[in-house]
Amino acid sequence: MKVIQEGKEIKSTMRVTCKTCKAELEIQAGDLKKNPGEQPFYPTTYSYKCPCCLRTNYLGYSDLTEEIRFELNN
């Protein structure tokens, strides 16, 4: 395939708020750790560690932006 004109850069980041200290953070797919669940009762979750309070926060797959999901699946 030949690229005639390159498209805009897609930012695969999303903003989250730490549930413990309420810090507002911008995370990327590389900041997330996959925590496989036991299907179907416990679905897969993703976690990140807050750099302010060092607590682990969890997100469900449906909580992630489309761009983050794309990065995680590739």
WOURDA-V243178 format. One record per residue. N is the residue number from 0. RES is the residue in three letters. PHI is phi as a letter, one per 20 degrees, with the letter a starting at -180 (999 if undefined). PSI is psi as a letter, one per 30 degrees, with the letter a starting at -180 (999 if undefined). OMEGA is omega in whole degrees, 0 to 359 (* if undefined). Layout:
# WOURDA-V243178
n=N res=RES phi=PHI psi=PSI omega=OMEGA
n=N res=RES phi=PHI psi=PSI omega=OMEGA
This chain:
# WOURDA-V243178
n=0 res=MET phi=999 psi=k omega=180
n=1 res=LYS phi=d psi=k omega=178
n=2 res=VAL phi=e psi=k omega=179
n=3 res=ILE phi=e psi=e omega=177
n=4 res=GLN phi=b psi=k omega=180
n=5 res=GLU phi=f psi=k omega=178
n=6 res=GLY phi=e psi=l omega=180
n=7 res=LYS phi=f psi=l omega=179
n=8 res=GLU phi=f psi=k omega=180
n=9 res=ILE phi=e psi=k omega=179
n=10 res=LYS phi=e psi=j omega=179
n=11 res=SER phi=e psi=i omega=177
n=12 res=THR phi=c psi=l omega=174
n=13 res=MET phi=b psi=l omega=179
n=14 res=ARG phi=e psi=k omega=179
n=15 res=VAL phi=c psi=l omega=176
n=16 res=THR phi=c psi=k omega=178
n=17 res=CYS phi=f psi=k omega=182
n=18 res=LYS phi=f psi=f omega=182
n=19 res=THR phi=e psi=e omega=186
n=20 res=CYS phi=d psi=f omega=178
n=21 res=LYS phi=m psi=g omega=175
n=22 res=ALA phi=f psi=k omega=176
n=23 res=GLU phi=e psi=k omega=186
n=24 res=LEU phi=c psi=l omega=173
n=25 res=GLU phi=d psi=j omega=184
n=26 res=ILE phi=d psi=l omega=176
n=27 res=GLN phi=c psi=l omega=181
n=28 res=ALA phi=g psi=e omega=180
n=29 res=GLY phi=f psi=f omega=179
n=30 res=ASP phi=e psi=f omega=185
n=31 res=LEU phi=e psi=k omega=176
n=32 res=LYS phi=d psi=k omega=181
n=33 res=LYS phi=e psi=k omega=178
n=34 res=ASN phi=d psi=j omega=183
n=35 res=PRO phi=f psi=k omega=178
n=36 res=GLY phi=d psi=l omega=177
n=37 res=GLU phi=e psi=j omega=183
n=38 res=GLN phi=f psi=k omega=354
n=39 res=PRO phi=e psi=f omega=187
n=40 res=PHE phi=f psi=e omega=181
n=41 res=TYR phi=c psi=j omega=182
n=42 res=PRO phi=f psi=l omega=177
n=43 res=THR phi=f psi=k omega=175
n=44 res=THR phi=c psi=l omega=178
n=45 res=TYR phi=c psi=k omega=182
n=46 res=SER phi=c psi=l omega=173
n=47 res=TYR phi=b psi=l omega=180
n=48 res=LYS phi=d psi=k omega=179
n=49 res=CYS phi=f psi=k omega=180
n=50 res=PRO phi=f psi=f omega=181
n=51 res=CYS phi=e psi=e omega=184
n=52 res=CYS phi=d psi=f omega=178
n=53 res=LEU phi=m psi=g omega=177
n=54 res=ARG phi=e psi=l omega=178
n=55 res=THR phi=e psi=k omega=178
n=56 res=ASN phi=d psi=l omega=183
n=57 res=TYR phi=c psi=k omega=176
n=58 res=LEU phi=c psi=k omega=173
n=59 res=GLY phi=e psi=l omega=180
n=60 res=TYR phi=g psi=e omega=181
n=61 res=SER phi=f psi=f omega=178
n=62 res=ASP phi=f psi=f omega=185
n=63 res=LEU phi=e psi=l omega=177
n=64 res=THR phi=f psi=l omega=180
n=65 res=GLU phi=g psi=e omega=181
n=66 res=GLU phi=f psi=e omega=178
n=67 res=ILE phi=f psi=e omega=178
n=68 res=ARG phi=g psi=e omega=179
n=69 res=PHE phi=f psi=e omega=180
n=70 res=GLU phi=f psi=e omega=181
n=71 res=LEU phi=f psi=e omega=183
n=72 res=ASN phi=e psi=f omega=180
n=73 res=ASN phi=d psi=999 omega=*
